[in-house]
Amino acid sequence: MPRQDLTIRTADGDCPSFLFTPAGEGPWPAAIIYMDALAIRPTLFAMAQRLADAGHVVLLPDMFYRLGGYAEIIPSELGSNDFREKIVPMMASIDNTRAASDTAAFLNHLASRPDVAGTRLGVTGYCMGGGMALTVAGVYPDRIAAAASFHGGNLATDKPDSPHLLAPQMQAEVYVAGADQDGSYPPEMAERLDRALTDAGVQHRCEIYPGAKHGWTMSDLGIYDEAAAERAWRELTSLFARTLR
């Protein structure tokens, strides 16, 4: 099914978004993908289409929309001065609180679609999107049935918008996969998140992928790990199959 390019009106402006659906006739359960910090690009389109082909209506919003346009991120520039100059204002334009606000509009759009089945959906996020996925699971517990984070960073910090603080509100089943070579998700943070979810009675599994580096799911990065990425894919589709059907 061809990609549908949409504009979704949020409280802060117009958010370019991309919708992917399976072949055939629905309705199907819905899912939202929260992007990594390298922004919207072909790799994310491919991931969204793969999730759609697995039987979901998939929404991929551009979380950097508040900038009103931005320079293209070239994955091969990762770590360069040019990359840092581009990424700093982009990252400053979004946080977990603003992502949760945006998600109200995303949920309303999906609820209005006749090809979406049911009112509860799944969310998944990568890198910065991992924290967004966990955050919206706590902010919209009646709408989010499953939430996954892959190489998400800063998931349990002392900041007021840290996702782990929302664990008592979560009703979703949660899956968190971290890399064992990731300074943004050290062992003590992983333990703190797992403890918060356990204490809140959230059905969850938190795992560390041995040998993986931050960003291992992204096929356009040199740190891509195909075996670990396929493991992540199996976990995600299994989670959604258990909770959304």
C-alpha positions in Angstrom: 0.0 0.0 0.0 1.5 3.4 -0.9 2.5 5.7 1.9 0.0 8.4 2.7 1.4 11.8 3.6 -0.7 13.7 6.1 -0.7 16.9 8.1 -2.1 16.5 11.7 -3.0 19.6 13.6 -1.6 19.6 17.1 -1.9 22.2 19.9 1.5 23.6 18.7 1.0 23.5 14.9 0.9 21.3 11.8 2.8 18.0 12.2 3.7 16.3 8.9 3.0 12.6 9.4 3.1 9.4 7.3 0.6 6.6 7.3 1.2 3.0 6.2 -1.4 0.3 5.9 -1.4 -3.4 5.0 -2.6 -4.7 1.7 -6.2 -5.8 1.6 -9.2 -4.6 3.6 -9.2 -3.7 7.2 -9.8 -2.7 9.8 -6.5 -3.4 11.6 -5.1 -2.4 14.9 -3.1 0.8 15.0 0.4 1.6 16.0 2.5 4.8 16.3 6.3 4.9 15.7 8.2 7.6 17.5 11.4 8.4 15.5 15.0 8.5 16.6 17.0 11.7 16.7 18.1 11.4 13.0 14.6 12.4 11.9 12.3 11.1 9.2 14.1 9.3 6.4 13.9 6.2 4.2 15.0 3.8 6.9 12.1 4.8 9.1 9.7 4.5 6.2 10.9 1.0 5.6 10.4 0.1 9.2 6.9 1.5 9.3 5.9 -0.3 6.2 7.2 -3.6 7.6 5.1 -3.1 10.7 2.1 -2.3 8.5 2.7 -5.4 6.4 2.5 -7.3 9.7 -1.1 -6.2 10.0 -1.2 -2.7 11.5 -2.2 0.8 10.5 1.1 2.6 11.3 1.5 6.4 11.9 4.9 7.9 11.8 4.8 11.6 12.8 7.7 14.0 12.4 8.4 15.1 15.9 10.6 17.9 14.8 7.8 19.8 13.1 8.0 22.8 15.5 11.1 23.9 13.6 9.0 24.5 10.5 11.6 22.6 8.4 15.2 21.6 9.0 18.4 20.5 7.3 18.5 16.9 6.2 20.4 14.6 8.6 23.0 12.4 6.8 23.6 9.3 8.8 27.2 9.0 7.7 27.8 12.4 9.4 27.0 11.0 12.8 29.6 12.3 15.2 30.9 15.1 13.0 30.7 18.8 13.8 28.1 19.3 11.1 26.0 16.7 12.7 26.2 18.3 16.1 25.3 21.7 14.7 22.2 20.3 13.0 21.0 18.1 15.8 21.2 20.5 18.8 18.3 22.8 17.8 16.3 19.8 16.6 16.6 18.0 19.9 15.7 21.2 21.7 12.4 21.4 19.9 10.9 18.3 21.4 10.8 16.5 24.8 8.6 13.9 26.4 6.0 16.4 27.6 5.5 18.0 24.2 5.5 14.5 22.6 2.7 13.5 24.9 0.7 16.7 24.0 1.2 15.9 20.3 0.0 12.4 20.8 -3.5 13.6 21.7 -3.9 14.7 18.1 -2.4 11.5 16.8 -4.8 9.4 18.8 -7.7 11.5 17.6 -6.7 11.0 14.0 -6.4 7.3 14.3 -9.7 7.0 16.1 -11.4 8.8 13.2 -10.2 6.3 10.6 -12.5 3.5 9.5 -9.6 1.3 8.8 -8.5 1.2 12.4 -9.9 -1.5 14.6 -10.5 -0.9 18.3 -9.6 2.1 20.5 -6.4 0.8 22.1 -3.1 0.7 20.1 0.6 0.0 20.3 3.5 2.5 20.4 7.1 1.9 19.8 10.1 4.3 19.8 13.8 4.4 19.0 16.5 6.4 20.7 14.7 9.6 21.9 11.4 8.0 20.7 11.8 5.2 23.3 11.1 7.7 26.1 8.2 9.1 24.2 6.6 5.7 23.8 6.9 5.0 27.5 5.6 8.5 28.4 2.5 8.2 26.3 1.7 4.8 27.8 1.5 6.6 31.2 -0.3 9.7 29.9 -2.9 7.8 27.9 -3.3 4.5 29.8 -6.8 3.9 28.4 -5.6 4.1 24.8 -2.1 2.4 24.9 -2.2 -1.4 25.2 1.5 -2.0 24.4 4.6 0.2 24.5 8.1 -0.7 23.4 11.4 1.1 23.6 14.5 0.2 21.6 17.9 1.7 22.5 15.9 4.5 24.3 18.0 6.8 26.4 17.3 8.7 29.6 14.4 6.5 30.6 14.8 6.8 34.4 16.4 10.1 35.4 15.9 12.8 38.0 14.1 15.1 35.5 10.4 15.7 36.1 9.5 14.3 32.7 11.4 11.0 33.2 9.2 8.1 31.8 9.8 5.9 34.8 7.8 8.3 37.0 4.6 7.4 35.0 4.9 3.7 35.7 2.0 3.8 38.3 -0.4 5.1 35.6 0.6 2.6 32.9 -1.8 -0.2 31.9 0.1 -1.3 28.8 2.4 -4.2 28.5 5.9 -2.8 28.2 9.0 -4.1 26.5 12.3 -2.3 26.9 15.5 -3.3 25.0 18.7 -1.6 25.7 22.3 -1.9 24.4 25.1 -3.0 26.6 27.2 -0.3 24.9 25.1 2.8 25.5 26.0 5.7 27.7 22.5 7.1 27.6 21.1 3.9 29.3 23.7 2.7 31.8 23.1 -0.4 34.1 22.0 1.7 37.0 19.3 3.4 34.9 18.1 0.1 33.5 17.8 -1.2 37.1 15.9 1.9 38.2 13.4 1.6 35.3 12.9 -2.1 35.9 12.3 -1.4 39.6 9.8 1.3 38.9 7.8 -0.9 36.5 7.9 -3.8 38.9 6.8 -1.7 41.9 3.9 -0.3 39.9 2.8 -3.8 38.9 3.3 -3.1 35.2 3.5 -6.3 33.0 6.9 -5.8 31.4 10.3 -7.2 30.3 13.5 -5.1 30.3 16.4 -6.7 28.5 19.9 -5.7 27.5 21.2 -6.9 24.1 24.8 -8.1 24.4 27.2 -6.6 21.9 24.7 -4.1 20.7 25.4 -0.3 20.5 23.0 2.6 20.7 21.1 2.7 17.5 21.5 -0.9 16.5 18.1 -1.2 14.8 18.8 1.4 12.2 20.0 -0.1 8.9 21.5 3.2 7.6 24.0 3.4 10.5 27.4 1.8 10.7 26.4 0.4 14.2 23.5 -1.6 12.7 23.4 -5.1 14.1 21.2 -7.3 11.9 20.8 -10.2 14.3 19.9 -7.8 17.2 17.6 -5.8 14.9 15.7 -9.0 13.9 15.4 -10.0 17.6 14.0 -6.5 18.3 11.5 -7.0 15.4 10.4 -10.4 16.8 9.8 -8.9 20.2 7.8 -6.0 18.9 5.6 -8.0 16.7 5.0 -10.6 19.4 4.1 -7.8 21.9 1.6 -6.3 19.5 0.2 -9.7 18.6 -0.5 -10.5 22.3 -2.0 -7.1 23.1 -3.7 -5.7 20.0 -5.6 -8.6 18.5 
